[in-house]
């Protein structure tokens, strides 16, 4: 019992430490160009009568810009409100990281992992900016957590939670589509390597299928919007196709490795001689 009280106290101190490192001097960094763009499109989505997802026109899903504008309007300072959204997203990531680490190890390790998250330069920087990175990290860790839960303790509540989290991810950033593969790969591993009764495998398949269907239902209003077709066209200009997930970019790795070893001038000279 005494250990539980100490763990709860230390966990509470972790969150105090987290919010202290994120909220103090929140506006000390000047507003980034991307932040101003997201807030501006969020204001269009918030205040214009049609409330259309205008951020799709710049290749960004509408959820985070809308939240930036909403919290900015509520706080009276659009930059502070928008950055506070990512601070909250980082707090959810911290919670998910703690729970997942505790599931696969123990409470002590989970507390240490949480402490590393708080002081990691990457998270310390991006949790204080109105960008998409913190929200994507939130989707990532909670998708991983509920996928793990379904794999080991299959319950309907975890399937519903996974579906909702994944569906929200579709509204957050296109890279969240990657986390659809987590339950699919998880079930593939289960079916091939886990020696459990066929009935249990079918039960887990129903749970994974429910999560996927629910995620697609959450995504449907965004997908059916007329602006989403323009969004897909924009994505094709600067993203790899979905099929690239299943292939290794050997050519890119080889080229970058050659640059690192021989230098770009040597590679260019070989290309000029027709040897590459």
N, C-alpha and C positions, 0 to 999 in steps of 0.2 A: 504493500500500500504506500509506503514511504517513497519507493522508487517511482510509482505512478505520479505522485504529487510533484516530485522533482522533475519528471519528464514533462508534465503539463506546464509547470512554471518555466522551464527552459524553452519549451515550444512557444509559450506566450512572449517570452523575451525575444525570441527569434523574430516574431512578427513586429514587435516594437522596433527592433533593430532594422528590420526591412523597411518599414515606413519612414523611419528616421533617415535612412540613407537615400530614400527616393524623394521625399517631400521637402527636405531642407534645401533651400535655394533652387527650387524647381525651375525657375525662369532664368537662372544664371547663364544658361546657354541661349544665344540668340535663336530666333525662330528659323527653322530650316525651310527651304523652298517646298519640299514635299509636305511638310506640316501645314503650311499655309494653303496649299492646293487642296489637301484633304478637308481642312476646316471650311474652306470656301464652298466646295461641292456639298459638304454636309449641310451647310446653311441653306443651299438651294433645296435639298431634300427635306429639310425641316420646315421651312417657311413657305415655299411655293405651294399653291393650292393642290396641285396634282401629286406632290410628294414622290415624284419619279426618282428612280435610282440613277441620278445623273453621273455619279462617279464611274459608272460602267463606260462612259464615253472616254475616260482616260485609262481604261484597263484595270480599274480597281473595283472590287466588290463594295456594296453600299453600307454594310453594317457599321464598320468602324468610323467612316466619315460622319454618318448620322449620329453616332454616340459622341463623337468629338464636338459636334455642333450643339447637341442637346445638353451635355454637361457644361459646355462653355456658356450657353445661355443661362443655365441654372445658377452658375457660379458668378456670372457677371464679368468674367475674364475668359475669353475664348481659348487663349493659349494655356492657362492654368487648368481650365476644365478639361481640355482635350488631353493634356499630358496626365491628368489625374486618371483618365480612363485606362491608359497603359500602365499606370502604377497599380490599379486594381487588377488588371490582367496579369501583371507580374505576381501579385499576391496569390491569385488563383493558381498560377503555375507553381509557386512555392508550396502551396498546400498539396497539389497533385503530386509533386515530386516527393514530398515527405511521405504521403500515403503509399505511393508506389514503391519507394525505397524500403519502407517498413514491411510491405508485403513480401518482397524478395529477399530481405536481409533481417534486420531487427531495428528497434527504436533508436538505439545508439547510433548506428550507421545512418539512419534516416536523418537524425539531427545534424550529424556531421555533413551530410550531403546538402542539407538545407542551408547550412552555414556557408558552404562553398558557393551555392547559388547566389546568396546575398552579396558576396564580395567579388564574384566573377566580373572582370572588366566589361565583358560583352553585355551581360544582363544589367549591370549597374548603369551602363550608358543608355541602352535602348529602352529600359523600363521608365526612363525619364523623358522620353520623346514621343510625340504623337505620330508614331509610325506603326507599321503592321507587325513588326517582328515579335513583340511581346504577346500579341493576341494569337499569332500562329503557334508560339511556344505553348500557350495555354491549351489550344486544341490538340497539340501533339501529345502532351503529357497525359491529359485526361483520356484521350483515345487509347493510348498505350495502357493506361491503368484499367479501363473498363474491358479492353480486349483481354488483358491478363486475367481479370476477374472471371470473364466468360469461359476462358480456357480451363481454369482450375475450379471455380465455384459457379457453375452455370445457373443463373437466375434471371427471371424475366425483367426485374428492375434494372439489372446491369445492361441487358440488351436494349431496353428503352433509353437508358442514359447514354449508351454508346451511340444510338441512332440520333438522339437530339444533339449531342456534341458534334458528331460528324456533319449533321445538317447545318448547324451554326457555322461550322468551318467553311462550308460552301459559300456562305454569305460574307465570310471574312477575307479570304484570299484563295486564289486558284490553286496554290500549292497544297491546300488542305485536301485536295483529291488524293494525294499520296496516302492519306490515312485510311482511305477505303481499302487499301491493300492489306492493312494490318489484320483485320478479322479474316480476310480471305486466305492469307498465308498461314494464319494461325490454325484455321480449320484444316488446311492442307497438311500441315505438320501433324495435327491430331489424327487425321484419317489414315495417314501413311505409317506413323511411327508409334502412336499411343495405343497400347493394347487394352482397349476398353470394350465393353459390350456394344454391339451394333446399335442397340436401342439408345444408349447414351450418346453415341455419335449423331444419331438422327435428332435427338433432343437439342444438342448443341447447334446442329445445322439450322433448326427452326429459330433458335435464338439469334444466330448470326444473320439469317435471312430477314428476321424481323427488324434488326438494327439497320440493315441496309435499306429496306423498304421505307422505314420511318425517316431515315436521312434523306432519301429521295423525295418524300412527301414534303419535308421542310424546305427542300431546295426548289420544289416545283414552282412556287410563285415567282421566284427570281428567274428561273429558266424560261418561263413562259412570257416574261416581259419582252417587249419588242426591242429594247436596247441591248438585250443579252447577245443577240446575233452580232451586233457591232462590237461588243466586248470580245467575243470569240475571234473576230477578225483582227482586233488589236493584239490579242495574245499570240497569234500566229507570227507576228513580226519579231518578237523577242523571246519566245519560249520554245523549248524543244517539244516535239509532238509527244502525245501520250505513249506511243509505242517505244520511245527512247528509254522508258523505265525498265523495259525488259531486255535492253541491249547495253553493252558496255561501250563507252566512247573511246575505244582503243586508239583510234586515229588522233583524237585530241590529246590523250595521254602521251602518245608517242611523240607528237609534235612539241608539246610542252617540255617533256623530258629531254628531247634533243636540244631545245633552246637552253635549258638549264645546264646541260653538260658541255655542249660545243659552242654555244653562243649564237645569237641570231645572225650575225654576219656570215659565219661559216655555213649555216643552213641556207641562207639566201644565195651564197656562191655556188653551193651544190645544186640548188634549184636552177640556177642560171645555166649550169653545165648539163642539165638534163639528167642528173643522177638521182633526183628525187621526183 
